[in-house]
């Protein structure tokens, strides 16, 4: 994305349940803070991994990897 990026102090808990970088009463964005926690759990259940990379000047790229399993014929 092209947003402001993820604050350094929030990065270690970004995939936690109810995690929100801005938890002040005047925050501008909605949400429950569950989206990334749900993504992480689903990907882990499929033996994958998820992460992110902050870009200099703002923005973040989220990524995930899933193992490739051969298709089983019925």
PDB file of N, CA, C and O in Angstrom:
ATOM      1  N   UNK A   1       0.828  -1.182   0.000  1.00  0.00           N
ATOM      2  CA  UNK A   1       0.000   0.000   0.000  1.00  0.00           C
ATOM      3  C   UNK A   1       0.876   1.250   0.000  1.00  0.00           C
ATOM      4  O   UNK A   1       2.103   1.165  -0.038  1.00  0.00           O
ATOM      5  N   UNK A   2       0.242   2.375   0.042  1.00  0.00           N
ATOM      6  CA  UNK A   2       0.986   3.640   0.042  1.00  0.00           C
ATOM      7  C   UNK A   2       0.688   4.452   1.305  1.00  0.00           C
ATOM      8  O   UNK A   2       0.827   5.675   1.314  1.00  0.00           O
ATOM      9  N   UNK A   3       0.283   3.767   2.355  1.00  0.00           N
ATOM     10  CA  UNK A   3      -0.023   4.438   3.616  1.00  0.00           C
ATOM     11  C   UNK A   3       1.235   4.870   4.347  1.00  0.00           C
ATOM     12  O   UNK A   3       2.328   4.847   3.781  1.00  0.00           O
ATOM     13  N   UNK A   4       1.084   5.260   5.595  1.00  0.00           N
ATOM     14  CA  UNK A   4       2.219   5.782   6.355  1.00  0.00           C
ATOM     15  C   UNK A   4       3.210   4.717   6.816  1.00  0.00           C
ATOM     16  O   UNK A   4       4.269   5.057   7.342  1.00  0.00           O
ATOM     17  N   UNK A   5       2.896   3.463   6.634  1.00  0.00           N
ATOM     18  CA  UNK A   5       3.773   2.399   7.128  1.00  0.00           C
ATOM     19  C   UNK A   5       3.354   1.963   8.520  1.00  0.00           C
ATOM     20  O   UNK A   5       2.384   2.475   9.079  1.00  0.00           O
ATOM     21  N   UNK A   6       4.090   1.016   9.072  1.00  0.00           N
ATOM     22  CA  UNK A   6       3.761   0.455  10.379  1.00  0.00           C
ATOM     23  C   UNK A   6       4.755   0.993  11.400  1.00  0.00           C
ATOM     24  O   UNK A   6       5.964   0.847  11.218  1.00  0.00           O
ATOM     25  N   UNK A   7       4.266   1.612  12.468  1.00  0.00           N
ATOM     26  CA  UNK A   7       5.182   2.137  13.481  1.00  0.00           C
ATOM     27  C   UNK A   7       6.076   1.031  14.051  1.00  0.00           C
ATOM     28  O   UNK A   7       5.620  -0.089  14.281  1.00  0.00           O
ATOM     29  N   UNK A   8       7.320   1.348  14.272  1.00  0.00           N
ATOM     30  CA  UNK A   8       8.305   0.389  14.790  1.00  0.00           C
ATOM     31  C   UNK A   8       7.808  -0.315  16.051  1.00  0.00           C
ATOM     32  O   UNK A   8       7.973  -1.527  16.188  1.00  0.00           O
ATOM     33  N   UNK A   9       7.202   0.433  16.969  1.00  0.00           N
ATOM     34  CA  UNK A   9       6.768  -0.138  18.245  1.00  0.00           C
ATOM     35  C   UNK A   9       5.563  -1.073  18.102  1.00  0.00           C
ATOM     36  O   UNK A   9       5.229  -1.783  19.050  1.00  0.00           O
ATOM     37  N   UNK A  10       4.916  -1.087  16.959  1.00  0.00           N
ATOM     38  CA  UNK A  10       3.737  -1.928  16.733  1.00  0.00           C
ATOM     39  C   UNK A  10       4.065  -3.210  15.968  1.00  0.00           C
ATOM     40  O   UNK A  10       3.277  -4.156  15.984  1.00  0.00           O
ATOM     41  N   UNK A  11       5.191  -3.251  15.316  1.00  0.00           N
ATOM     42  CA  UNK A  11       5.529  -4.362  14.420  1.00  0.00           C
ATOM     43  C   UNK A  11       5.543  -5.723  15.101  1.00  0.00           C
ATOM     44  O   UNK A  11       5.145  -6.712  14.484  1.00  0.00           O
ATOM     45  N   UNK A  12       5.981  -5.806  16.334  1.00  0.00           N
ATOM     46  CA  UNK A  12       6.083  -7.103  17.010  1.00  0.00           C
ATOM     47  C   UNK A  12       4.722  -7.694  17.365  1.00  0.00           C
ATOM     48  O   UNK A  12       4.623  -8.892  17.629  1.00  0.00           O
ATOM     49  N   UNK A  13       3.688  -6.888  17.376  1.00  0.00           N
ATOM     50  CA  UNK A  13       2.362  -7.403  17.755  1.00  0.00           C
ATOM     51  C   UNK A  13       1.301  -7.226  16.669  1.00  0.00           C
ATOM     52  O   UNK A  13       0.107  -7.347  16.942  1.00  0.00           O
ATOM     53  N   UNK A  14       1.725  -6.946  15.457  1.00  0.00           N
ATOM     54  CA  UNK A  14       0.783  -6.646  14.376  1.00  0.00           C
ATOM     55  C   UNK A  14      -0.161  -7.810  14.058  1.00  0.00           C
ATOM     56  O   UNK A  14      -1.285  -7.577  13.614  1.00  0.00           O
ATOM     57  N   UNK A  15       0.268  -9.049  14.273  1.00  0.00           N
ATOM     58  CA  UNK A  15      -0.573 -10.201  13.963  1.00  0.00           C
ATOM     59  C   UNK A  15      -1.367 -10.683  15.182  1.00  0.00           C
ATOM     60  O   UNK A  15      -2.008 -11.733  15.120  1.00  0.00           O
ATOM     61  N   UNK A  16      -1.333  -9.940  16.274  1.00  0.00           N
ATOM     62  CA  UNK A  16      -2.081 -10.310  17.471  1.00  0.00           C
ATOM     63  C   UNK A  16      -3.561  -9.980  17.345  1.00  0.00           C
ATOM     64  O   UNK A  16      -3.947  -9.104  16.571  1.00  0.00           O
ATOM     65  N   UNK A  17      -4.384 -10.686  18.110  1.00  0.00           N
ATOM     66  CA  UNK A  17      -5.823 -10.408  18.101  1.00  0.00           C
ATOM     67  C   UNK A  17      -6.103  -9.033  18.702  1.00  0.00           C
ATOM     68  O   UNK A  17      -5.525  -8.659  19.723  1.00  0.00           O
ATOM     69  N   UNK A  18      -6.971  -8.312  18.076  1.00  0.00           N
ATOM     70  CA  UNK A  18      -7.400  -6.973  18.481  1.00  0.00           C
ATOM     71  C   UNK A  18      -6.270  -5.944  18.420  1.00  0.00           C
ATOM     72  O   UNK A  18      -6.351  -4.895  19.060  1.00  0.00           O
ATOM     73  N   UNK A  19      -5.232  -6.236  17.662  1.00  0.00           N
ATOM     74  CA  UNK A  19      -4.096  -5.316  17.539  1.00  0.00           C
ATOM     75  C   UNK A  19      -4.456  -4.150  16.621  1.00  0.00           C
ATOM     76  O   UNK A  19      -4.945  -4.345  15.508  1.00  0.00           O
ATOM     77  N   UNK A  20      -4.207  -2.952  17.102  1.00  0.00           N
ATOM     78  CA  UNK A  20      -4.442  -1.742  16.311  1.00  0.00           C
ATOM     79  C   UNK A  20      -3.307  -0.769  16.591  1.00  0.00           C
ATOM     80  O   UNK A  20      -2.982  -0.490  17.745  1.00  0.00           O
ATOM     81  N   UNK A  21      -2.712  -0.259  15.529  1.00  0.00           N
ATOM     82  CA  UNK A  21      -1.595   0.669  15.687  1.00  0.00           C
ATOM     83  C   UNK A  21      -2.049   1.946  16.384  1.00  0.00           C
ATOM     84  O   UNK A  21      -1.309   2.512  17.188  1.00  0.00           O
ATOM     85  N   UNK A  22      -3.254   2.398  16.082  1.00  0.00           N
ATOM     86  CA  UNK A  22      -3.795   3.612  16.695  1.00  0.00           C
ATOM     87  C   UNK A  22      -5.026   3.229  17.498  1.00  0.00           C
ATOM     88  O   UNK A  22      -6.092   2.990  16.930  1.00  0.00           O
ATOM     89  N   UNK A  23      -4.888   3.168  18.811  1.00  0.00           N
ATOM     90  CA  UNK A  23      -6.029   2.798  19.654  1.00  0.00           C
ATOM     91  C   UNK A  23      -6.602   4.011  20.391  1.00  0.00           C
ATOM     92  O   UNK A  23      -7.347   3.854  21.358  1.00  0.00           O
ATOM     93  N   UNK A  24      -6.263   5.201  19.942  1.00  0.00           N
ATOM     94  CA  UNK A  24      -6.783   6.415  20.572  1.00  0.00           C
ATOM     95  C   UNK A  24      -8.256   6.615  20.203  1.00  0.00           C
ATOM     96  O   UNK A  24      -8.699   6.149  19.153  1.00  0.00           O
ATOM     97  N   UNK A  25      -9.011   7.301  21.053  1.00  0.00           N
ATOM     98  CA  UNK A  25     -10.428   7.544  20.753  1.00  0.00           C
ATOM     99  C   UNK A  25     -10.653   8.354  19.472  1.00  0.00           C
ATOM    100  O   UNK A  25     -11.728   8.279  18.877  1.00  0.00           O
ATOM    101  N   UNK A  26      -9.663   9.114  19.050  1.00  0.00           N
ATOM    102  CA  UNK A  26      -9.832   9.961  17.867  1.00  0.00           C
ATOM    103  C   UNK A  26      -9.292   9.324  16.587  1.00  0.00           C
ATOM    104  O   UNK A  26      -9.096  10.020  15.591  1.00  0.00           O
ATOM    105  N   UNK A  27      -9.049   8.022  16.598  1.00  0.00           N
ATOM    106  CA  UNK A  27      -8.457   7.384  15.413  1.00  0.00           C
ATOM    107  C   UNK A  27      -9.376   7.515  14.205  1.00  0.00           C
ATOM    108  O   UNK A  27     -10.598   7.586  14.339  1.00  0.00           O
ATOM    109  N   UNK A  28      -8.775   7.544  13.040  1.00  0.00           N
ATOM    110  CA  UNK A  28      -9.500   7.796  11.795  1.00  0.00           C
ATOM    111  C   UNK A  28      -9.986   6.520  11.105  1.00  0.00           C
ATOM    112  O   UNK A  28     -10.916   6.583  10.301  1.00  0.00           O
ATOM    113  N   UNK A  29      -9.393   5.385  11.392  1.00  0.00           N
ATOM    114  CA  UNK A  29      -9.734   4.130  10.713  1.00  0.00           C
ATOM    115  C   UNK A  29     -10.565   3.242  11.626  1.00  0.00           C
ATOM    116  O   UNK A  29     -10.374   3.229  12.841  1.00  0.00           O
ATOM    117  N   UNK A  30     -11.492   2.500  11.026  1.00  0.00           N
ATOM    118  CA  UNK A  30     -12.308   1.566  11.782  1.00  0.00           C
ATOM    119  C   UNK A  30     -11.667   0.195  11.826  1.00  0.00           C
ATOM    120  O   UNK A  30     -10.513   0.026  11.433  1.00  0.00           O
ATOM    121  N   UNK A  31     -12.406  -0.769  12.299  1.00  0.00           N
ATOM    122  CA  UNK A  31     -11.915  -2.142  12.331  1.00  0.00           C
ATOM    123  C   UNK A  31     -11.784  -2.660  13.746  1.00  0.00           C
ATOM    124  O   UNK A  31     -11.754  -1.894  14.710  1.00  0.00           O
ATOM    125  N   UNK A  32     -11.706  -3.969  13.851  1.00  0.00           N
ATOM    126  CA  UNK A  32     -11.613  -4.613  15.161  1.00  0.00           C
ATOM    127  C   UNK A  32     -10.205  -5.050  15.515  1.00  0.00           C
ATOM    128  O   UNK A  32      -9.926  -5.375  16.669  1.00  0.00           O
ATOM    129  N   UNK A  33      -9.320  -5.063  14.536  1.00  0.00           N
ATOM    130  CA  UNK A  33      -7.973  -5.549  14.797  1.00  0.00           C
ATOM    131  C   UNK A  33      -7.880  -7.063  14.727  1.00  0.00           C
ATOM    132  O   UNK A  33      -6.958  -7.653  15.289  1.00  0.00           O
ATOM    133  N   UNK A  34      -8.821  -7.698  14.047  1.00  0.00           N
ATOM    134  CA  UNK A  34      -8.816  -9.161  13.941  1.00  0.00           C
ATOM    135  C   UNK A  34      -8.360  -9.672  12.582  1.00  0.00           C
ATOM    136  O   UNK A  34      -7.977 -10.837  12.472  1.00  0.00           O
ATOM    137  N   UNK A  35      -8.387  -8.855  11.560  1.00  0.00           N
ATOM    138  CA  UNK A  35      -8.117  -9.316  10.198  1.00  0.00           C
ATOM    139  C   UNK A  35      -6.790 -10.027  10.024  1.00  0.00           C
ATOM    140  O   UNK A  35      -6.755 -11.138   9.493  1.00  0.00           O
ATOM    141  N   UNK A  36      -5.702  -9.418  10.456  1.00  0.00           N
ATOM    142  CA  UNK A  36      -4.393 -10.047  10.279  1.00  0.00           C
ATOM    143  C   UNK A  36      -4.218 -11.261  11.182  1.00  0.00           C
ATOM    144  O   UNK A  36      -3.528 -12.209  10.810  1.00  0.00           O
ATOM    145  N   UNK A  37      -4.834 -11.247  12.367  1.00  0.00           N
ATOM    146  CA  UNK A  37      -4.769 -12.411  13.253  1.00  0.00           C
ATOM    147  C   UNK A  37      -5.472 -13.608  12.607  1.00  0.00           C
ATOM    148  O   UNK A  37      -4.982 -14.735  12.687  1.00  0.00           O
ATOM    149  N   UNK A  38      -6.608 -13.366  11.975  1.00  0.00           N
ATOM    150  CA  UNK A  38      -7.335 -14.434  11.279  1.00  0.00           C
ATOM    151  C   UNK A  38      -6.517 -14.946  10.103  1.00  0.00           C
ATOM    152  O   UNK A  38      -6.402 -16.155   9.906  1.00  0.00           O
ATOM    153  N   UNK A  39      -5.951 -14.039   9.322  1.00  0.00           N
ATOM    154  CA  UNK A  39      -5.104 -14.448   8.186  1.00  0.00           C
ATOM    155  C   UNK A  39      -3.948 -15.315   8.658  1.00  0.00           C
ATOM    156  O   UNK A  39      -3.669 -16.362   8.074  1.00  0.00           O
ATOM    157  N   UNK A  40      -3.281 -14.879   9.714  1.00  0.00           N
ATOM    158  CA  UNK A  40      -2.123 -15.625  10.229  1.00  0.00           C
ATOM    159  C   UNK A  40      -2.524 -17.033  10.650  1.00  0.00           C
ATOM    160  O   UNK A  40      -1.843 -18.004  10.320  1.00  0.00           O
ATOM    161  N   UNK A  41      -3.616 -17.139  11.371  1.00  0.00           N
ATOM    162  CA  UNK A  41      -4.061 -18.457  11.849  1.00  0.00           C
ATOM    163  C   UNK A  41      -4.426 -19.374  10.688  1.00  0.00           C
ATOM    164  O   UNK A  41      -4.052 -20.547  10.687  1.00  0.00           O
ATOM    165  N   UNK A  42      -5.144 -18.860   9.710  1.00  0.00           N
ATOM    166  CA  UNK A  42      -5.526 -19.686   8.556  1.00  0.00           C
ATOM    167  C   UNK A  42      -4.287 -20.163   7.790  1.00  0.00           C
ATOM    168  O   UNK A  42      -4.206 -21.325   7.392  1.00  0.00           O
ATOM    169  N   UNK A  43      -3.343 -19.274   7.593  1.00  0.00           N
ATOM    170  CA  UNK A  43      -2.126 -19.640   6.860  1.00  0.00           C
ATOM    171  C   UNK A  43      -1.311 -20.653   7.653  1.00  0.00           C
ATOM    172  O   UNK A  43      -0.765 -21.591   7.071  1.00  0.00           O
ATOM    173  N   UNK A  44      -1.219 -20.482   8.974  1.00  0.00           N
ATOM    174  CA  UNK A  44      -0.498 -21.452   9.802  1.00  0.00           C
ATOM    175  C   UNK A  44      -1.173 -22.821   9.768  1.00  0.00           C
ATOM    176  O   UNK A  44      -0.488 -23.844   9.771  1.00  0.00           O
ATOM    177  N   UNK A  45      -2.500 -22.855   9.738  1.00  0.00           N
ATOM    178  CA  UNK A  45      -3.212 -24.136   9.660  1.00  0.00           C
ATOM    179  C   UNK A  45      -2.902 -24.878   8.359  1.00  0.00           C
ATOM    180  O   UNK A  45      -3.014 -26.102   8.290  1.00  0.00           O
ATOM    181  N   UNK A  46      -2.516 -24.129   7.338  1.00  0.00           N
ATOM    182  CA  UNK A  46      -2.138 -24.732   6.053  1.00  0.00           C
ATOM    183  C   UNK A  46      -0.619 -24.885   5.942  1.00  0.00           C
ATOM    184  O   UNK A  46      -0.083 -25.086   4.853  1.00  0.00           O
ATOM    185  N   UNK A  47       0.069 -24.786   7.092  1.00  0.00           N
ATOM    186  CA  UNK A  47       1.526 -24.957   7.179  1.00  0.00           C
ATOM    187  C   UNK A  47       2.296 -23.915   6.374  1.00  0.00           C
ATOM    188  O   UNK A  47       3.359 -24.198   5.823  1.00  0.00           O
ATOM    189  N   UNK A  48       1.746 -22.714   6.317  1.00  0.00           N
ATOM    190  CA  UNK A  48       2.405 -21.620   5.605  1.00  0.00           C
ATOM    191  C   UNK A  48       2.945 -20.591   6.571  1.00  0.00           C
ATOM    192  O   UNK A  48       2.983 -20.804   7.782  1.00  0.00           O
ATOM    193  N   UNK A  49       3.358 -19.481   6.015  1.00  0.00           N
ATOM    194  CA  UNK A  49       3.843 -18.375   6.838  1.00  0.00           C
ATOM    195  C   UNK A  49       3.434 -17.052   6.208  1.00  0.00           C
ATOM    196  O   UNK A  49       3.179 -16.969   5.007  1.00  0.00           O
ATOM    197  N   UNK A  50       3.375 -16.023   7.042  1.00  0.00           N
ATOM    198  CA  UNK A  50       2.948 -14.694   6.622  1.00  0.00           C
ATOM    199  C   UNK A  50       3.895 -13.668   7.228  1.00  0.00           C
ATOM    200  O   UNK A  50       4.455 -13.881   8.303  1.00  0.00           O
ATOM    201  N   UNK A  51       4.064 -12.571   6.538  1.00  0.00           N
ATOM    202  CA  UNK A  51       4.922 -11.512   7.053  1.00  0.00           C
ATOM    203  C   UNK A  51       4.663 -10.214   6.321  1.00  0.00           C
ATOM    204  O   UNK A  51       3.712 -10.099   5.547  1.00  0.00           O
ATOM    205  N   UNK A  52       5.513  -9.241   6.572  1.00  0.00           N
ATOM    206  CA  UNK A  52       5.370  -7.938   5.927  1.00  0.00           C
ATOM    207  C   UNK A  52       6.728  -7.274   5.818  1.00  0.00           C
ATOM    208  O   UNK A  52       7.672  -7.610   6.534  1.00  0.00           O
ATOM    209  N   UNK A  53       6.795  -6.332   4.911  1.00  0.00           N
ATOM    210  CA  UNK A  53       7.996  -5.524   4.721  1.00  0.00           C
ATOM    211  C   UNK A  53       7.562  -4.070   4.607  1.00  0.00           C
ATOM    212  O   UNK A  53       6.707  -3.726   3.792  1.00  0.00           O
ATOM    213  N   UNK A  54       8.154  -3.233   5.424  1.00  0.00           N
ATOM    214  CA  UNK A  54       7.905  -1.794   5.330  1.00  0.00           C
ATOM    215  C   UNK A  54       8.788  -1.214   4.243  1.00  0.00           C
ATOM    216  O   UNK A  54       9.942  -1.613   4.090  1.00  0.00           O
ATOM    217  N   UNK A  55       8.247  -0.278   3.493  1.00  0.00           N
ATOM    218  CA  UNK A  55       9.031   0.383   2.445  1.00  0.00           C
ATOM    219  C   UNK A  55       9.485   1.754   2.917  1.00  0.00           C
ATOM    220  O   UNK A  55       8.744   2.463   3.598  1.00  0.00           O
ATOM    221  N   UNK A  56      10.696   2.120   2.556  1.00  0.00           N
ATOM    222  CA  UNK A  56      11.206   3.450   2.898  1.00  0.00           C
ATOM    223  C   UNK A  56      10.286   4.507   2.297  1.00  0.00           C
ATOM    224  O   UNK A  56       9.888   4.401   1.137  1.00  0.00           O
ATOM    225  N   UNK A  57       9.958   5.502   3.067  1.00  0.00           N
ATOM    226  CA  UNK A  57       9.087   6.560   2.574  1.00  0.00           C
ATOM    227  C   UNK A  57       7.609   6.277   2.759  1.00  0.00           C
ATOM    228  O   UNK A  57       6.775   7.099   2.379  1.00  0.00           O
ATOM    229  N   UNK A  58       7.263   5.130   3.336  1.00  0.00           N
ATOM    230  CA  UNK A  58       5.865   4.803   3.600  1.00  0.00           C
ATOM    231  C   UNK A  58       5.382   3.618   2.805  1.00  0.00           C
ATOM    232  O   UNK A  58       5.941   3.269   1.765  1.00  0.00           O
ATOM    233  N   UNK A  59       4.345   3.013   3.306  1.00  0.00           N
ATOM    234  CA  UNK A  59       3.761   1.855   2.647  1.00  0.00           C
ATOM    235  C   UNK A  59       4.291   0.553   3.214  1.00  0.00           C
ATOM    236  O   UNK A  59       5.381   0.500   3.784  1.00  0.00           O
ATOM    237  N   UNK A  60       3.514  -0.479   3.050  1.00  0.00           N
ATOM    238  CA  UNK A  60       3.858  -1.802   3.554  1.00  0.00           C
ATOM    239  C   UNK A  60       3.423  -2.838   2.541  1.00  0.00           C
ATOM    240  O   UNK A  60       2.372  -2.704   1.915  1.00  0.00           O
ATOM    241  N   UNK A  61       4.226  -3.865   2.383  1.00  0.00           N
ATOM    242  CA  UNK A  61       3.863  -5.005   1.548  1.00  0.00           C
ATOM    243  C   UNK A  61       3.676  -6.212   2.455  1.00  0.00           C
ATOM    244  O   UNK A  61       4.600  -6.602   3.169  1.00  0.00           O
ATOM    245  N   UNK A  62       2.486  -6.803   2.431  1.00  0.00           N
ATOM    246  CA  UNK A  62       2.228  -8.042   3.165  1.00  0.00           C
ATOM    247  C   UNK A  62       2.385  -9.201   2.196  1.00  0.00           C
ATOM    248  O   UNK A  62       2.048  -9.082   1.018  1.00  0.00           O
ATOM    249  N   UNK A  63       2.893 -10.320   2.687  1.00  0.00           N
ATOM    250  CA  UNK A  63       3.119 -11.492   1.849  1.00  0.00           C
ATOM    251  C   UNK A  63       2.760 -12.746   2.636  1.00  0.00           C
ATOM    252  O   UNK A  63       2.712 -12.732   3.866  1.00  0.00           O
ATOM    253  N   UNK A  64       2.510 -13.827   1.909  1.00  0.00           N
ATOM    254  CA  UNK A  64       2.345 -15.134   2.543  1.00  0.00           C
ATOM    255  C   UNK A  64       2.866 -16.203   1.605  1.00  0.00           C
ATOM    256  O   UNK A  64       2.916 -16.017   0.389  1.00  0.00           O
ATOM    257  N   UNK A  65       3.252 -17.324   2.190  1.00  0.00           N
ATOM    258  CA  UNK A  65       3.729 -18.483   1.439  1.00  0.00           C
ATOM    259  C   UNK A  65       2.965 -19.704   1.916  1.00  0.00           C
ATOM    260  O   UNK A  65       2.769 -19.894   3.116  1.00  0.00           O
ATOM    261  N   UNK A  66       2.538 -20.523   0.981  1.00  0.00           N
ATOM    262  CA  UNK A  66       1.867 -21.781   1.294  1.00  0.00           C
ATOM    263  C   UNK A  66       2.610 -22.907   0.601  1.00  0.00           C
ATOM    264  O   UNK A  66       3.077 -22.741  -0.526  1.00  0.00           O
ATOM    265  N   UNK A  67       2.724 -24.059   1.267  1.00  0.00           N
ATOM    266  CA  UNK A  67       3.394 -25.180   0.608  1.00  0.00           C
ATOM    267  C   UNK A  67       2.543 -25.710  -0.543  1.00  0.00           C
ATOM    268  O   UNK A  67       1.313 -25.683  -0.493  1.00  0.00           O
ATOM    269  N   UNK A  68       3.205 -26.177  -1.546  1.00  0.00           N
ATOM    270  CA  UNK A  68       2.510 -26.753  -2.694  1.00  0.00           C
ATOM    271  C   UNK A  68       2.360 -28.254  -2.463  1.00  0.00           C
ATOM    272  O   UNK A  68       3.339 -28.961  -2.225  1.00  0.00           O
ATOM    273  N   UNK A  69       1.140 -28.715  -2.535  1.00  0.00           N
ATOM    274  CA  UNK A  69       0.860 -30.139  -2.382  1.00  0.00           C
ATOM    275  C   UNK A  69       0.297 -30.655  -3.697  1.00  0.00           C
ATOM    276  O   UNK A  69      -0.571 -30.014  -4.289  1.00  0.00           O
ATOM    277  N   UNK A  70       0.772 -31.790  -4.155  1.00  0.00           N
ATOM    278  CA  UNK A  70       0.228 -32.339  -5.407  1.00  0.00           C
ATOM    279  C   UNK A  70      -1.260 -32.650  -5.266  1.00  0.00           C
ATOM    280  O   UNK A  70      -1.721 -33.063  -4.202  1.00  0.00           O
ATOM    281  N   UNK A  71      -1.987 -32.451  -6.326  1.00  0.00           N
ATOM    282  CA  UNK A  71      -3.419 -32.744  -6.341  1.00  0.00           C
ATOM    283  C   UNK A  71      -3.622 -34.251  -6.306  1.00  0.00           C
ATOM    284  O   UNK A  71      -2.982 -34.996  -7.049  1.00  0.00           O
ATOM    285  N   UNK A  72      -4.520 -34.686  -5.433  1.00  0.00           N
ATOM    286  CA  UNK A  72      -4.828 -36.113  -5.324  1.00  0.00           C
ATOM    287  C   UNK A  72      -6.040 -36.424  -6.181  1.00  0.00           C
ATOM    288  O   UNK A  72      -7.062 -35.742  -6.100  1.00  0.00           O
ATOM    289  N   UNK A  73      -5.923 -37.436  -6.984  1.00  0.00           N
ATOM    290  CA  UNK A  73      -7.047 -37.878  -7.816  1.00  0.00           C
ATOM    291  C   UNK A  73      -8.044 -38.629  -6.944  1.00  0.00           C
ATOM    292  O   UNK A  73      -7.642 -39.358  -6.038  1.00  0.00           O
ATOM    293  N   UNK A  74      -9.351 -38.459  -7.207  1.00  0.00           N
ATOM    294  CA  UNK A  74     -10.376 -39.153  -6.395  1.00  0.00           C
ATOM    295  C   UNK A  74     -10.365 -40.650  -6.608  1.00  0.00           C
ATOM    296  O   UNK A  74     -11.162 -41.365  -6.001  1.00  0.00           O
TER     297      UNK A  74
END
